[in-house]
Amino acid sequence: MNNLKTVLFSALLMLPSFAVQSDTSFNMSIASDYFWRGVSQNGGNPALQAGANYDHDSGFYAGVWASEVDYGIGYEHEMDLWAGYNLAMTDDLTVGVGVIRYEFGGQQPQSLPSVEEMYVAGYWKNTNFKYYVDTSNRDLGYLEVSQGLPFIKVLDVKLGYGEFKDGDKHVSLTVEKPLTENLTVGLMVLDGIRHGEVNDSAAVTLAYNF
């Protein structure tokens, strides 16, 4: 746990010093489980998470985020770092490109190899999509689509769809409710097909943004 606290604290300090201004936001959360692309990353256990985001008026953005993980092989935390650029084409349409790097560490003498992906993104009204490609293996592609449901006023509701290039896919429903100006509670329910097997999963998250 002490190692994780160090990683989470480091995550909040990783952004460049020029980003420590009103364009920077921070977040901390506790989740009943951490899911990534439809698969639990923490063995069904609660995960402490924290991150920071920087957004510039020019369209440039960068961020860092860390979470507890448990793959059953001695690794305890994941840290993600990303940067990209978004270009507003119209009031409703934005396109962008970016890069994200995943790093892992823990009790093992050597960390898991880091993973780096490039992605393209599009945002149209309440529909978002991203397509990721592993920079070391172009056959490892992943499509991510989310659709907001703004006609539901009392809750923030999104439908999600993810599909790997090899055909594995999953769908999700995410519901969030602000409790205060900074505190939000959320529920994510997933239903997916991984290598021919149907999986159902859910996680509750309590997040604080500042």
GUKEDREN-890583 format. One record per atom (N, C-alpha, C): residue number from 1; atom name; x, y, z. Coordinates in nm, 2 decimals. Example, Ala and Ser with C-alpha at 12.3 -4.5 7.8 and 13.67 -1.06 7.14 Angstrom:
// GUKEDREN-890583
REC    n  atom    east   north      up
REC    1     N    1.32   -0.57    0.78
REC    1    CA    1.23   -0.45    0.78
REC    1     C    1.32   -0.33    0.78
REC    2     N    1.28   -0.22    0.71
REC    2    CA    1.37   -0.11    0.71
REC    2     C    1.29    0.00    0.79
//
This chain:
// GUKEDREN-890583
REC    n  atom    east   north      up
REC    1     N    0.08   -0.12    0.00
REC    1    CA    0.00    0.00    0.00
REC    1     C    0.09    0.13    0.00
REC    2     N    0.20    0.12    0.07
REC    2    CA    0.29    0.24    0.07
REC    2     C    0.34    0.27   -0.07
REC    3     N    0.38    0.16   -0.14
REC    3    CA    0.42    0.18   -0.28
REC    3     C    0.31    0.24   -0.37
REC    4     N    0.19    0.20   -0.34
REC    4    CA    0.08    0.26   -0.42
REC    4     C    0.06    0.40   -0.39
REC    5     N    0.07    0.44   -0.26
REC    5    CA    0.05    0.58   -0.23
REC    5     C    0.16    0.66   -0.29
REC    6     N    0.28    0.61   -0.30
REC    6    CA    0.39    0.68   -0.37
REC    6     C    0.35    0.70   -0.52
REC    7     N    0.30    0.60   -0.58
REC    7    CA    0.27    0.61   -0.72
REC    7     C    0.16    0.71   -0.75
REC    8     N    0.05    0.70   -0.66
REC    8    CA   -0.06    0.79   -0.68
REC    8     C   -0.02    0.94   -0.66
REC    9     N    0.07    0.96   -0.56
REC    9    CA    0.12    1.09   -0.53
REC    9     C    0.20    1.14   -0.65
REC   10     N    0.28    1.05   -0.70
REC   10    CA    0.37    1.09   -0.82
REC   10     C    0.28    1.12   -0.94
REC   11     N    0.17    1.05   -0.95
REC   11    CA    0.08    1.07   -1.07
REC   11     C    0.03    1.22   -1.07
REC   12     N    0.00    1.27   -0.95
REC   12    CA   -0.05    1.40   -0.94
REC   12     C    0.06    1.51   -0.97
REC   13     N    0.19    1.47   -0.97
REC   13    CA    0.30    1.56   -0.99
REC   13     C    0.36    1.55   -1.13
REC   14     N    0.31    1.46   -1.21
REC   14    CA    0.38    1.43   -1.33
REC   14     C    0.36    1.53   -1.44
REC   15     N    0.25    1.61   -1.43
REC   15    CA    0.22    1.71   -1.54
REC   15     C    0.33    1.82   -1.53
REC   16     N    0.36    1.88   -1.64
REC   16    CA    0.46    1.99   -1.65
REC   16     C    0.42    2.10   -1.55
REC   17     N    0.52    2.18   -1.50
REC   17    CA    0.49    2.28   -1.41
REC   17     C    0.40    2.39   -1.47
REC   18     N    0.40    2.41   -1.60
REC   18    CA    0.32    2.52   -1.66
REC   18     C    0.17    2.48   -1.65
REC   19     N    0.14    2.35   -1.63
REC   19    CA    0.00    2.31   -1.63
REC   19     C   -0.07    2.33   -1.49
REC   20     N    0.00    2.37   -1.39
REC   20    CA   -0.06    2.39   -1.26
REC   20     C   -0.13    2.53   -1.26
REC   21     N   -0.24    2.53   -1.32
REC   21    CA   -0.32    2.65   -1.33
REC   21     C   -0.47    2.61   -1.34
REC   22     N   -0.55    2.71   -1.38
REC   22    CA   -0.70    2.68   -1.39
REC   22     C   -0.73    2.57   -1.49
REC   23     N   -0.64    2.55   -1.59
REC   23    CA   -0.67    2.45   -1.69
REC   23     C   -0.64    2.31   -1.64
REC   24     N   -0.60    2.29   -1.52
REC   24    CA   -0.56    2.16   -1.47
REC   24     C   -0.67    2.11   -1.37
REC   25     N   -0.71    1.99   -1.38
REC   25    CA   -0.81    1.93   -1.29
REC   25     C   -0.75    1.80   -1.23
REC   26     N   -0.79    1.77   -1.11
REC   26    CA   -0.74    1.65   -1.04
REC   26     C   -0.86    1.56   -1.00
REC   27     N   -0.83    1.44   -0.98
REC   27    CA   -0.94    1.35   -0.94
REC   27     C   -0.89    1.24   -0.85
REC   28     N   -0.97    1.19   -0.76
REC   28    CA   -0.94    1.08   -0.67
REC   28     C   -1.06    0.99   -0.66
REC   29     N   -1.05    0.86   -0.66
REC   29    CA   -1.17    0.78   -0.65
REC   29     C   -1.14    0.64   -0.59
REC   30     N   -1.24    0.58   -0.54
REC   30    CA   -1.24    0.44   -0.49
REC   30     C   -1.35    0.37   -0.57
REC   31     N   -1.31    0.25   -0.63
REC   31    CA   -1.40    0.18   -0.71
REC   31     C   -1.41    0.03   -0.65
REC   32     N   -1.52   -0.03   -0.66
REC   32    CA   -1.54   -0.16   -0.61
REC   32     C   -1.46   -0.26   -0.70
REC   33     N   -1.43   -0.22   -0.82
REC   33    CA   -1.34   -0.30   -0.90
REC   33     C   -1.29   -0.21   -1.02
REC   34     N   -1.18   -0.24   -1.08
REC   34    CA   -1.13   -0.16   -1.19
REC   34     C   -1.14   -0.24   -1.32
REC   35     N   -1.22   -0.20   -1.41
REC   35    CA   -1.23   -0.26   -1.54
REC   35     C   -1.17   -0.18   -1.65
REC   36     N   -1.10   -0.26   -1.74
REC   36    CA   -1.03   -0.19   -1.85
REC   36     C   -1.07   -0.28   -1.97
REC   37     N   -1.14   -0.22   -2.07
REC   37    CA   -1.18   -0.29   -2.19
REC   37     C   -1.26   -0.41   -2.16
REC   38     N   -1.35   -0.40   -2.06
REC   38    CA   -1.44   -0.51   -2.03
REC   38     C   -1.38   -0.62   -1.94
REC   39     N   -1.26   -0.60   -1.89
REC   39    CA   -1.19   -0.71   -1.81
REC   39     C   -1.15   -0.65   -1.67
REC   40     N   -1.17   -0.72   -1.56
REC   40    CA   -1.13   -0.67   -1.43
REC   40     C   -0.98   -0.67   -1.43
REC   41     N   -0.92   -0.56   -1.37
REC   41    CA   -0.78   -0.55   -1.36
REC   41     C   -0.73   -0.56   -1.21
REC   42     N   -0.83   -0.58   -1.12
REC   42    CA   -0.79   -0.59   -0.98
REC   42     C   -0.85   -0.71   -0.91
REC   43     N   -0.88   -0.81   -0.98
REC   43    CA   -0.92   -0.94   -0.92
REC   43     C   -1.05   -0.93   -0.85
REC   44     N   -1.14   -0.84   -0.89
REC   44    CA   -1.27   -0.82   -0.82
REC   44     C   -1.26   -0.75   -0.69
REC   45     N   -1.15   -0.69   -0.66
REC   45    CA   -1.13   -0.61   -0.53
REC   45     C   -1.14   -0.46   -0.55
REC   46     N   -1.17   -0.39   -0.45
REC   46    CA   -1.17   -0.24   -0.46
REC   46     C   -1.04   -0.18   -0.50
REC   47     N   -1.04   -0.07   -0.57
REC   47    CA   -0.92   -0.01   -0.63
REC   47     C   -0.92    0.14   -0.59
REC   48     N   -0.81    0.18   -0.54
REC   48    CA   -0.78    0.33   -0.51
REC   48     C   -0.72    0.39   -0.64
REC   49     N   -0.77    0.50   -0.68
REC   49    CA   -0.72    0.56   -0.81
REC   49     C   -0.71    0.71   -0.79
REC   50     N   -0.62    0.77   -0.88
REC   50    CA   -0.60    0.92   -0.88
REC   50     C   -0.54    0.96   -1.01
REC   51     N   -0.57    1.09   -1.04
REC   51    CA   -0.51    1.13   -1.17
REC   51     C   -0.52    1.28   -1.18
REC   52     N   -0.47    1.34   -1.29
REC   52    CA   -0.47    1.48   -1.32
REC   52     C   -0.48    1.50   -1.47
REC   53     N   -0.55    1.60   -1.51
REC   53    CA   -0.57    1.63   -1.65
REC   53     C   -0.54    1.78   -1.68
REC   54     N   -0.47    1.81   -1.79
REC   54    CA   -0.45    1.94   -1.83
REC   54     C   -0.51    1.97   -1.97
REC   55     N   -0.58    2.07   -1.99
REC   55    CA   -0.65    2.11   -2.12
REC   55     C   -0.61    2.25   -2.15
REC   56     N   -0.56    2.27   -2.27
REC   56    CA   -0.52    2.41   -2.32
REC   56     C   -0.62    2.45   -2.42
REC   57     N   -0.64    2.58   -2.43
REC   57    CA   -0.74    2.64   -2.53
REC   57     C   -0.70    2.61   -2.67
REC   58     N   -0.57    2.58   -2.69
REC   58    CA   -0.53    2.55   -2.83
REC   58     C   -0.58    2.41   -2.88
REC   59     N   -0.62    2.33   -2.79
REC   59    CA   -0.66    2.19   -2.82
REC   59     C   -0.57    2.09   -2.77
REC   60     N   -0.45    2.13   -2.72
REC   60    CA   -0.36    2.03   -2.66
REC   60     C   -0.40    1.99   -2.52
REC   61     N   -0.38    1.86   -2.49
REC   61    CA   -0.42    1.81   -2.36
REC   61     C   -0.31    1.71   -2.32
REC   62     N   -0.30    1.68   -2.19
REC   62    CA   -0.22    1.58   -2.13
REC   62     C   -0.27    1.53   -2.00
REC   63     N   -0.23    1.42   -1.96
REC   63    CA   -0.28    1.37   -1.83
REC   63     C   -0.20    1.25   -1.78
REC   64     N   -0.23    1.22   -1.65
REC   64    CA   -0.17    1.11   -1.58
REC   64     C   -0.27    1.05   -1.49
REC   65     N   -0.27    0.91   -1.47
REC   65    CA   -0.36    0.85   -1.39
REC   65     C   -0.30    0.72   -1.34
REC   66     N   -0.34    0.68   -1.21
REC   66    CA   -0.28    0.56   -1.15
REC   66     C   -0.39    0.48   -1.08
REC   67     N   -0.38    0.35   -1.07
REC   67    CA   -0.48    0.27   -1.01
REC   67     C   -0.41    0.14   -0.95
REC   68     N   -0.47    0.09   -0.84
REC   68    CA   -0.43   -0.04   -0.80
REC   68     C   -0.47   -0.15   -0.90
REC   69     N   -0.39   -0.25   -0.92
REC   69    CA   -0.42   -0.36   -1.00
REC   69     C   -0.38   -0.49   -0.93
REC   70     N   -0.43   -0.60   -0.97
REC   70    CA   -0.40   -0.73   -0.92
REC   70     C   -0.42   -0.84   -1.03
REC   71     N   -0.31   -0.88   -1.09
REC   71    CA   -0.31   -0.98   -1.20
REC   71     C   -0.28   -1.11   -1.15
REC   72     N   -0.25   -1.12   -1.01
REC   72    CA   -0.22   -1.25   -0.95
REC   72     C   -0.07   -1.29   -0.98
REC   73     N    0.01   -1.20   -1.02
REC   73    CA    0.15   -1.23   -1.05
REC   73     C    0.25   -1.13   -0.98
REC   74     N    0.19   -1.06   -0.88
REC   74    CA    0.28   -0.97   -0.80
REC   74     C    0.29   -0.82   -0.84
REC   75     N    0.21   -0.78   -0.94
REC   75    CA    0.21   -0.64   -0.97
REC   75     C    0.09   -0.57   -0.91
REC   76     N    0.12   -0.45   -0.85
REC   76    CA    0.02   -0.38   -0.77
REC   76     C   -0.03   -0.25   -0.82
REC   77     N    0.03   -0.19   -0.92
REC   77    CA   -0.02   -0.06   -0.96
REC   77     C    0.01   -0.04   -1.11
REC   78     N   -0.08    0.04   -1.17
REC   78    CA   -0.07    0.08   -1.31
REC   78     C   -0.07    0.23   -1.32
REC   79     N    0.02    0.28   -1.40
REC   79    CA    0.02    0.43   -1.42
REC   79     C    0.01    0.46   -1.57
REC   80     N   -0.09    0.54   -1.61
REC   80    CA   -0.11    0.58   -1.75
REC   80     C   -0.07    0.72   -1.77
REC   81     N    0.00    0.75   -1.88
REC   81    CA    0.03    0.89   -1.92
REC   81     C   -0.01    0.91   -2.07
REC   82     N   -0.07    1.02   -2.09
REC   82    CA   -0.12    1.05   -2.23
REC   82     C   -0.11    1.19   -2.27
REC   83     N   -0.11    1.22   -2.40
REC   83    CA   -0.11    1.35   -2.45
REC   83     C   -0.17    1.35   -2.59
REC   84     N   -0.23    1.46   -2.63
REC   84    CA   -0.30    1.46   -2.76
REC   84     C   -0.34    1.60   -2.80
REC   85     N   -0.41    1.60   -2.91
REC   85    CA   -0.45    1.73   -2.97
REC   85     C   -0.59    1.71   -3.03
REC   86     N   -0.68    1.80   -2.99
REC   86    CA   -0.82    1.80   -3.05
REC   86     C   -0.84    1.92   -3.13
REC   87     N   -0.91    1.91   -3.25
REC   87    CA   -0.94    2.02   -3.34
REC   87     C   -1.09    2.03   -3.36
REC   88     N   -1.15    2.14   -3.32
REC   88    CA   -1.29    2.16   -3.34
REC   88     C   -1.32    2.19   -3.49
REC   89     N   -1.39    2.11   -3.56
REC   89    CA   -1.42    2.13   -3.70
REC   89     C   -1.55    2.22   -3.71
REC   90     N   -1.65    2.19   -3.62
REC   90    CA   -1.77    2.27   -3.61
REC   90     C   -1.81    2.28   -3.47
REC   91     N   -1.92    2.34   -3.44
REC   91    CA   -1.97    2.34   -3.30
REC   91     C   -2.00    2.21   -3.24
REC   92     N   -2.03    2.11   -3.33
REC   92    CA   -2.08    1.98   -3.29
REC   92     C   -1.97    1.87   -3.31
REC   93     N   -1.87    1.90   -3.40
REC   93    CA   -1.78    1.80   -3.44
REC   93     C   -1.63    1.83   -3.41
REC   94     N   -1.57    1.74   -3.33
REC   94    CA   -1.43    1.76   -3.30
REC   94     C   -1.35    1.63   -3.33
REC   95     N   -1.23    1.64   -3.39
REC   95    CA   -1.15    1.53   -3.42
REC   95     C   -1.01    1.54   -3.35
REC   96     N   -0.95    1.43   -3.32
REC   96    CA   -0.82    1.44   -3.25
REC   96     C   -0.73    1.32   -3.27
REC   97     N   -0.61    1.34   -3.22
REC   97    CA   -0.51    1.23   -3.22
REC   97     C   -0.44    1.23   -3.09
REC   98     N   -0.38    1.12   -3.05
REC   98    CA   -0.31    1.12   -2.92
REC   98     C   -0.22    0.99   -2.90
REC   99     N   -0.15    0.99   -2.79
REC   99    CA   -0.07    0.87   -2.76
REC   99     C   -0.09    0.85   -2.61
REC  100     N   -0.09    0.72   -2.57
REC  100    CA   -0.10    0.68   -2.43
REC  100     C   -0.01    0.57   -2.40
REC  101     N    0.05    0.58   -2.28
REC  101    CA    0.15    0.48   -2.23
REC  101     C    0.10    0.42   -2.10
REC  102     N    0.11    0.29   -2.09
REC  102    CA    0.07    0.22   -1.97
REC  102     C    0.19    0.16   -1.91
REC  103     N    0.21    0.18   -1.78
REC  103    CA    0.33    0.13   -1.71
REC  103     C    0.28    0.06   -1.58
REC  104     N    0.35   -0.05   -1.54
REC  104    CA    0.31   -0.14   -1.43
REC  104     C    0.43   -0.16   -1.34
REC  105     N    0.40   -0.18   -1.21
REC  105    CA    0.50   -0.20   -1.11
REC  105     C    0.44   -0.27   -0.99
REC  106     N    0.53   -0.31   -0.90
REC  106    CA    0.49   -0.38   -0.77
REC  106     C    0.60   -0.45   -0.71
REC  107     N    0.57   -0.57   -0.65
REC  107    CA    0.67   -0.64   -0.57
REC  107     C    0.77   -0.72   -0.65
REC  108     N    0.74   -0.74   -0.78
REC  108    CA    0.83   -0.81   -0.87
REC  108     C    0.96   -0.73   -0.89
REC  109     N    1.08   -0.80   -0.90
REC  109    CA    1.21   -0.74   -0.92
REC  109     C    1.21   -0.65   -1.05
REC  110     N    1.13   -0.70   -1.15
REC  110    CA    1.12   -0.63   -1.28
REC  110     C    0.98   -0.60   -1.31
REC  111     N    0.95   -0.48   -1.36
REC  111    CA    0.82   -0.44   -1.40
REC  111     C    0.77   -0.51   -1.52
REC  112     N    0.64   -0.52   -1.54
REC  112    CA    0.59   -0.56   -1.67
REC  112     C    0.63   -0.47   -1.78
REC  113     N    0.65   -0.51   -1.90
REC  113    CA    0.69   -0.42   -2.01
REC  113     C    0.57   -0.32   -2.03
REC  114     N    0.61   -0.19   -2.05
REC  114    CA    0.51   -0.09   -2.07
REC  114     C    0.45   -0.11   -2.21
REC  115     N    0.33   -0.05   -2.23
REC  115    CA    0.26   -0.06   -2.35
REC  115     C    0.23    0.08   -2.40
REC  116     N    0.24    0.10   -2.53
REC  116    CA    0.22    0.23   -2.58
REC  116     C    0.12    0.22   -2.70
REC  117     N    0.02    0.31   -2.71
REC  117    CA   -0.07    0.31   -2.81
REC  117     C   -0.09    0.45   -2.87
REC  118     N   -0.11    0.45   -3.00
REC  118    CA   -0.16    0.57   -3.07
REC  118     C   -0.31    0.56   -3.09
REC  119     N   -0.38    0.67   -3.09
REC  119    CA   -0.52    0.67   -3.12
REC  119     C   -0.57    0.79   -3.20
REC  120     N   -0.68    0.77   -3.27
REC  120    CA   -0.75    0.87   -3.33
REC  120     C   -0.89    0.88   -3.27
REC  121     N   -0.95    1.00   -3.26
REC  121    CA   -1.07    1.02   -3.19
REC  121     C   -1.17    1.11   -3.27
REC  122     N   -1.29    1.09   -3.24
REC  122    CA   -1.40    1.18   -3.30
REC  122     C   -1.51    1.20   -3.20
REC  123     N   -1.56    1.33   -3.19
REC  123    CA   -1.66    1.36   -3.09
REC  123     C   -1.77    1.44   -3.17
REC  124     N   -1.89    1.38   -3.18
REC  124    CA   -2.00    1.45   -3.25
REC  124     C   -2.12    1.45   -3.15
REC  125     N   -2.15    1.57   -3.11
REC  125    CA   -2.26    1.59   -3.01
REC  125     C   -2.24    1.50   -2.89
REC  126     N   -2.32    1.40   -2.87
REC  126    CA   -2.31    1.31   -2.75
REC  126     C   -2.25    1.18   -2.79
REC  127     N   -2.19    1.17   -2.91
REC  127    CA   -2.13    1.04   -2.95
REC  127     C   -1.98    1.06   -2.96
REC  128     N   -1.90    0.97   -2.89
REC  128    CA   -1.76    0.97   -2.89
REC  128     C   -1.70    0.84   -2.94
REC  129     N   -1.59    0.84   -3.02
REC  129    CA   -1.53    0.72   -3.06
REC  129     C   -1.38    0.74   -3.05
REC  130     N   -1.30    0.63   -3.02
REC  130    CA   -1.16    0.63   -3.03
REC  130     C   -1.12    0.49   -3.09
REC  131     N   -1.01    0.50   -3.17
REC  131    CA   -0.95    0.37   -3.22
REC  131     C   -0.81    0.37   -3.18
REC  132     N   -0.77    0.27   -3.11
REC  132    CA   -0.63    0.26   -3.06
REC  132     C   -0.55    0.15   -3.13
REC  133     N   -0.43    0.18   -3.16
REC  133    CA   -0.34    0.08   -3.22
REC  133     C   -0.21    0.07   -3.14
REC  134     N   -0.17   -0.05   -3.10
REC  134    CA   -0.04   -0.07   -3.03
REC  134     C    0.07   -0.03   -3.12
REC  135     N    0.16    0.05   -3.07
REC  135    CA    0.27    0.09   -3.15
REC  135     C    0.37   -0.02   -3.18
REC  136     N    0.37   -0.13   -3.10
REC  136    CA    0.46   -0.24   -3.13
REC  136     C    0.40   -0.35   -3.21
REC  137     N    0.27   -0.35   -3.22
REC  137    CA    0.20   -0.45   -3.29
REC  137     C    0.07   -0.40   -3.35
REC  138     N    0.07   -0.36   -3.48
REC  138    CA   -0.05   -0.30   -3.54
REC  138     C   -0.17   -0.39   -3.55
REC  139     N   -0.15   -0.52   -3.52
REC  139    CA   -0.26   -0.62   -3.52
REC  139     C   -0.35   -0.60   -3.39
REC  140     N   -0.29   -0.53   -3.29
REC  140    CA   -0.36   -0.51   -3.17
REC  140     C   -0.44   -0.38   -3.17
REC  141     N   -0.55   -0.38   -3.24
REC  141    CA   -0.64   -0.27   -3.25
REC  141     C   -0.76   -0.28   -3.16
REC  142     N   -0.81   -0.16   -3.11
REC  142    CA   -0.93   -0.16   -3.02
REC  142     C   -1.02   -0.04   -3.06
REC  143     N   -1.15   -0.06   -3.08
REC  143    CA   -1.24    0.04   -3.11
REC  143     C   -1.33    0.07   -2.98
REC  144     N   -1.34    0.19   -2.95
REC  144    CA   -1.42    0.23   -2.83
REC  144     C   -1.52    0.34   -2.87
REC  145     N   -1.65    0.31   -2.84
REC  145    CA   -1.76    0.41   -2.87
REC  145     C   -1.84    0.43   -2.75
REC  146     N   -1.88    0.55   -2.73
REC  146    CA   -1.98    0.58   -2.62
REC  146     C   -2.08    0.68   -2.67
REC  147     N   -2.20    0.66   -2.61
REC  147    CA   -2.32    0.74   -2.65
REC  147     C   -2.39    0.79   -2.53
REC  148     N   -2.38    0.93   -2.51
REC  148    CA   -2.45    0.99   -2.40
REC  148     C   -2.60    1.00   -2.42
REC  149     N   -2.68    0.99   -2.32
REC  149    CA   -2.83    1.00   -2.33
REC  149     C   -2.87    1.13   -2.26
REC  150     N   -2.86    1.24   -2.32
REC  150    CA   -2.89    1.37   -2.25
REC  150     C   -3.04    1.39   -2.22
REC  151     N   -3.13    1.32   -2.28
REC  151    CA   -3.27    1.33   -2.25
REC  151     C   -3.30    1.28   -2.11
REC  152     N   -3.21    1.20   -2.05
REC  152    CA   -3.23    1.16   -1.91
REC  152     C   -3.17    1.27   -1.82
REC  153     N   -3.25    1.35   -1.76
REC  153    CA   -3.20    1.47   -1.69
REC  153     C   -3.14    1.45   -1.55
REC  154     N   -3.20    1.35   -1.48
REC  154    CA   -3.16    1.34   -1.34
REC  154     C   -3.03    1.26   -1.32
REC  155     N   -2.98    1.19   -1.42
REC  155    CA   -2.86    1.12   -1.42
REC  155     C   -2.78    1.14   -1.54
REC  156     N   -2.65    1.12   -1.53
REC  156    CA   -2.56    1.12   -1.65
REC  156     C   -2.55    0.97   -1.69
REC  157     N   -2.61    0.94   -1.81
REC  157    CA   -2.62    0.80   -1.85
REC  157     C   -2.54    0.79   -1.99
REC  158     N   -2.46    0.68   -2.00
REC  158    CA   -2.38    0.66   -2.12
REC  158     C   -2.39    0.51   -2.16
REC  159     N   -2.40    0.48   -2.28
REC  159    CA   -2.39    0.35   -2.34
REC  159     C   -2.25    0.33   -2.40
REC  160     N   -2.19    0.22   -2.38
REC  160    CA   -2.05    0.20   -2.43
REC  160     C   -2.04    0.07   -2.51
REC  161     N   -1.95    0.07   -2.61
REC  161    CA   -1.93   -0.04   -2.69
REC  161     C   -1.78   -0.05   -2.72
REC  162     N   -1.72   -0.17   -2.70
REC  162    CA   -1.58   -0.19   -2.73
REC  162     C   -1.56   -0.32   -2.80
REC  163     N   -1.46   -0.31   -2.90
REC  163    CA   -1.44   -0.43   -2.98
REC  163     C   -1.29   -0.43   -3.02
REC  164     N   -1.23   -0.55   -2.99
REC  164    CA   -1.09   -0.57   -3.03
REC  164     C   -1.08   -0.62   -3.17
REC  165     N   -0.97   -0.60   -3.23
REC  165    CA   -0.95   -0.63   -3.38
REC  165     C   -0.97   -0.78   -3.40
REC  166     N   -0.95   -0.86   -3.29
REC  166    CA   -0.96   -1.01   -3.31
REC  166     C   -1.11   -1.05   -3.29
REC  167     N   -1.20   -0.96   -3.27
REC  167    CA   -1.34   -0.99   -3.26
REC  167     C   -1.40   -0.99   -3.12
REC  168     N   -1.32   -1.00   -3.02
REC  168    CA   -1.38   -0.99   -2.88
REC  168     C   -1.45   -0.86   -2.86
REC  169     N   -1.56   -0.86   -2.79
REC  169    CA   -1.64   -0.73   -2.78
REC  169     C   -1.71   -0.73   -2.64
REC  170     N   -1.75   -0.61   -2.61
REC  170    CA   -1.83   -0.59   -2.48
REC  170     C   -1.91   -0.46   -2.50
REC  171     N   -2.02   -0.46   -2.42
REC  171    CA   -2.11   -0.34   -2.41
REC  171     C   -2.11   -0.30   -2.26
REC  172     N   -2.15   -0.17   -2.24
REC  172    CA   -2.15   -0.12   -2.10
REC  172     C   -2.26   -0.02   -2.09
REC  173     N   -2.30   -0.01   -1.96
REC  173    CA   -2.40    0.10   -1.92
REC  173     C   -2.33    0.17   -1.80
REC  174     N   -2.31    0.30   -1.81
REC  174    CA   -2.26    0.38   -1.70
REC  174     C   -2.36    0.48   -1.66
REC  175     N   -2.38    0.49   -1.53
REC  175    CA   -2.47    0.59   -1.47
REC  175     C   -2.40    0.66   -1.36
REC  176     N   -2.41    0.80   -1.37
REC  176    CA   -2.34    0.88   -1.27
REC  176     C   -2.44    0.98   -1.21
REC  177     N   -2.42    1.01   -1.08
REC  177    CA   -2.50    1.11   -1.01
REC  177     C   -2.42    1.20   -0.92
REC  178     N   -2.41    1.33   -0.95
REC  178    CA   -2.34    1.42   -0.86
REC  178     C   -2.41    1.43   -0.73
REC  179     N   -2.33    1.41   -0.62
REC  179    CA   -2.38    1.42   -0.48
REC  179     C   -2.36    1.56   -0.43
REC  180     N   -2.24    1.62   -0.47
REC  180    CA   -2.21    1.76   -0.44
REC  180     C   -2.14    1.82   -0.57
REC  181     N   -2.09    1.94   -0.56
REC  181    CA   -2.03    2.00   -0.67
REC  181     C   -1.90    1.92   -0.71
REC  182     N   -1.84    1.85   -0.62
REC  182    CA   -1.71    1.78   -0.65
REC  182     C   -1.72    1.63   -0.64
REC  183     N   -1.83    1.58   -0.57
REC  183    CA   -1.84    1.44   -0.54
REC  183     C   -1.94    1.37   -0.63
REC  184     N   -1.90    1.26   -0.69
REC  184    CA   -1.99    1.19   -0.78
REC  184     C   -1.99    1.04   -0.75
REC  185     N   -2.11    0.98   -0.75
REC  185    CA   -2.12    0.83   -0.74
REC  185     C   -2.16    0.78   -0.88
REC  186     N   -2.10    0.66   -0.91
REC  186    CA   -2.13    0.60   -1.04
REC  186     C   -2.14    0.45   -1.03
REC  187     N   -2.21    0.40   -1.13
REC  187    CA   -2.23    0.25   -1.15
REC  187     C   -2.20    0.22   -1.29
REC  188     N   -2.12    0.12   -1.31
REC  188    CA   -2.09    0.07   -1.45
REC  188     C   -2.13   -0.08   -1.45
REC  189     N   -2.21   -0.12   -1.55
REC  189    CA   -2.25   -0.26   -1.57
REC  189     C   -2.20   -0.30   -1.71
REC  190     N   -2.13   -0.41   -1.72
REC  190    CA   -2.08   -0.46   -1.84
REC  190     C   -2.13   -0.60   -1.88
REC  191     N   -2.15   -0.62   -2.01
REC  191    CA   -2.18   -0.75   -2.06
REC  191     C   -2.10   -0.77   -2.18
REC  192     N   -2.02   -0.88   -2.18
REC  192    CA   -1.93   -0.89   -2.29
REC  192     C   -1.91   -1.04   -2.33
REC  193     N   -1.85   -1.05   -2.45
REC  193    CA   -1.81   -1.18   -2.50
REC  193     C   -1.66   -1.18   -2.52
REC  194     N   -1.59   -1.26   -2.44
REC  194    CA   -1.44   -1.27   -2.45
REC  194     C   -1.40   -1.41   -2.48
REC  195     N   -1.35   -1.43   -2.60
REC  195    CA   -1.30   -1.56   -2.65
REC  195     C   -1.42   -1.67   -2.64
REC  196     N   -1.54   -1.62   -2.68
REC  196    CA   -1.65   -1.71   -2.69
REC  196     C   -1.73   -1.73   -2.56
REC  197     N   -1.69   -1.67   -2.45
REC  197    CA   -1.76   -1.68   -2.32
REC  197     C   -1.82   -1.55   -2.28
REC  198     N   -1.95   -1.56   -2.24
REC  198    CA   -2.02   -1.44   -2.20
REC  198     C   -1.99   -1.41   -2.05
REC  199     N   -1.95   -1.28   -2.03
REC  199    CA   -1.92   -1.23   -1.89
REC  199     C   -2.00   -1.12   -1.85
REC  200     N   -2.05   -1.12   -1.73
REC  200    CA   -2.12   -1.00   -1.67
REC  200     C   -2.05   -0.95   -1.55
REC  201     N   -2.03   -0.81   -1.55
REC  201    CA   -1.96   -0.75   -1.44
REC  201     C   -2.02   -0.62   -1.41
REC  202     N   -1.99   -0.57   -1.29
REC  202    CA   -2.04   -0.44   -1.24
REC  202     C   -1.94   -0.38   -1.14
REC  203     N   -1.94   -0.25   -1.13
REC  203    CA   -1.85   -0.18   -1.04
REC  203     C   -1.92   -0.05   -1.00
REC  204     N   -1.90   -0.01   -0.87
REC  204    CA   -1.95    0.12   -0.81
REC  204     C   -1.83    0.20   -0.78
REC  205     N   -1.84    0.33   -0.82
REC  205    CA   -1.72    0.42   -0.80
REC  205     C   -1.77    0.55   -0.73
REC  206     N   -1.69    0.59   -0.63
REC  206    CA   -1.71    0.72   -0.57
REC  206     C   -1.59    0.81   -0.60
REC  207     N   -1.62    0.92   -0.67
REC  207    CA   -1.51    1.00   -0.73
REC  207     C   -1.52    1.14   -0.67
REC  208     N   -1.40    1.20   -0.65
REC  208    CA   -1.39    1.34   -0.60
REC  208     C   -1.30    1.42   -0.70
REC  209     N   -1.36    1.52   -0.76
REC  209    CA   -1.29    1.60   -0.86
REC  209     C   -1.26    1.74   -0.81
REC  210     N   -1.14    1.79   -0.83
REC  210    CA   -1.11    1.93   -0.78
REC  210     C   -1.00    1.99   -0.87
//
